[in-house]
Amino acid sequence: MKFGTKVIHAGIEPDPSTGAIMTPIYQTSTYVQNAPGDHKGYEYARTKNPTRTVLEKSLAALENGKHGICFSSGLAAMDAIMKMLKPGDEVLSTNDLYGGSYRLITKVYEPFGLKGRFVNMQDASAIEKQITKNTKLIWVETPTNPMLSIIDIKKICQIAKKKKVMVCVDNTFASPYLQNPLDLGADMVLHSATKYIGGHSDVILGAVVVKTKKLADQLYFIQNATGAVPGPQDCFLTLRGIKTLHVRVEQACRNAKRIAKYLSKHPKVGKVYYPGFKDHPNHDVASAQMRNYGAMVSFDFEKDDFKTATKVLKNTHLFALAESLGGVESLIGHPATMTHASIPRKERMKVGLTDSLIRLSIGIEDVEDLINDLEQAFEVI
Ligand SMILES: *Cc1c(COP(=O)(O)O)cnc(C)c1O
């Protein structure tokens, strides 16, 4: 089944009790049993809910996995993965990663004896010597947030397999439409479905997709034992978002390409970060592992000046100044004070995340209107 058919049909069947074509919102906490232990597969809604079951099957299919495990947020999904580790274990992670992921490792898990190490993975072959006997998990985000660095998933997975280390790829920025890490050798894929998968900025939800029953069982155990499950309404909204995932991401990528080109020619703009540019580091890796280059574009000014950035951030009208990404509407953000405020300035500066860096999440509006909006905002600087 191809992707555009999968989003509509995979894992989704008419509701068995009524024939409803759309999966109903099973707003229930428990299920009646005929006799002790004699039930229809559902006992209590933390453990299992039919709306969630359909979403989990759909997500597993989109990532070419076998099992999907859903959580109340992307970070709750990551938290479940961290709970598979033990004190003394080490997570080797990309250094330019989502601020909340960095915070979870360093502020929540390091006090429990887990160790996080953050390295540049753009040269994938260099990670081999970074792996120690304590390294149990390699955490990859690609494209990264907000520098849009590209990491070679296949190469990382080959090295990890040799060293018997698990790999999880945070695929939030690409979405399953553009990139499928399990096909490239990853053990787990993480999504903040809050972003492209939900796609309408109306739900917070996370998921992990895996290939093996062993990992799935561990994650279902943690899902049930710790209880960070999404409600049925959120599962329904996510299922609804999935149906147009390919159409939305395709249009957003098209817009992003035009906007990246426009920015790169603008006299007031400095560096533009967009994996679709031939001179973007690892552009060839992006071409090989992604179907398109995504809809996130970051840019800087010649001078690292917070005031200039602030003027632009305050003066767009269609681009809304907000955290998050991946929705149908375009957003503009300032990573240094917003999404990445929890990362120390010294760490940020190492990867080029300056005080004037601006990140765009390109939506599906008419691209001429988006360009005009940026143009009038640049007039004030
Ligand atoms: C948003 C985001 C997360 C966290 O997801 P939530 O649903 O907000 O908890 C994790 N990784 C990336 C790359 C994100 O953009």
The ligand as an SDF file (V2000), in Angstrom:
LIG
                    3D

 15 15  0  0  0  0  0  0  0  0999 V2000
    7.5950   19.2420   20.0650 C   0  0  0  0  0  0  0  0  0  0  0  0
    8.6790   18.2860   19.9850 C   0  0  0  0  0  0  0  0  0  0  0  0
    8.8410   17.2990   20.9550 C   0  0  0  0  0  0  0  0  0  0  0  0
    7.9560   17.2120   22.1770 C   0  0  0  0  0  0  0  0  0  0  0  0
    6.6330   16.9150   21.8640 O   0  0  0  0  0  0  0  0  0  0  0  0
    5.3800   17.3740   22.7510 P   0  0  0  0  0  0  0  0  0  0  0  0
    4.2240   16.7530   22.0300 O   0  0  0  0  0  0  0  0  0  0  0  0
    5.3450   18.8610   22.7740 O   0  0  0  0  0  0  0  0  0  0  0  0
    5.5950   16.8120   24.1090 O   0  0  0  0  0  0  0  0  0  0  0  0
    9.8720   16.3900   20.7910 C   0  0  0  0  0  0  0  0  0  0  0  0
   10.7170   16.4610   19.7450 N   0  0  0  0  0  0  0  0  0  0  0  0
   10.5880   17.3940   18.7970 C   0  0  0  0  0  0  0  0  0  0  0  0
   11.5530   17.4300   17.6610 C   0  0  0  0  0  0  0  0  0  0  0  0
    9.5810   18.3500   18.8770 C   0  0  0  0  0  0  0  0  0  0  0  0
    9.4770   19.2990   17.9490 O   0  0  0  0  0  0  0  0  0  0  0  0
  1  2  1  0
  2  3  1  0
  2 14  2  0
  3  4  1  0
  3 10  2  0
  4  5  1  0
  5  6  1  0
  6  7  2  0
  6  8  1  0
  6  9  1  0
 10 11  1  0
 11 12  2  0
 12 13  1  0
 12 14  1  0
 14 15  1  0
M  END
$$$$
